[in-house]
């Protein structure tokens, strides 16, 4: 038994946020803004952006006026939660209401689309995507 060799297996390669940190040489602090484009490093990861290129924030949400659909994309990572917030009109900038919350259930590292339907008869709506 003295001649028994123990072979250590290499650590598995990083995935998800950890791989993103390694790929871009980031600090790992989610609230850092590596490229100073107004979207923090976690936001860049979640939206598929490049935290070293201020010209590419990833796939930003869009509103399809003809259908009333608010469409957004999130990375397939079960640590991601996003909340669609909305409010009516121009008054009360601080009074946002939760429209829906999505907890990502895919762990595939791919960008997946989500849609909230607001309709076209609701009058003026403002929407924003909050990412946790």
QUITA-V484678 format. One record per run of one state. SS is the DSSP state (H for helix, E for strand, L for the rest). FROM is the first residue (numbers start at 1). TO is the last residue. If there is no record, write none. Layout:
ss=[SS/SS]
from=[FROM/FROM]
to=[TO/TO]
This chain:
ss=[L/H/L/H/L/E/L/E/L/E/L/E/L/E/L/E/L]
from=[1/16/25/41/48/62/65/69/76/81/89/97/104/111/118/125/132]
to=[15/24/40/47/61/64/68/75/80/88/96/103/110/117/124/131/132]
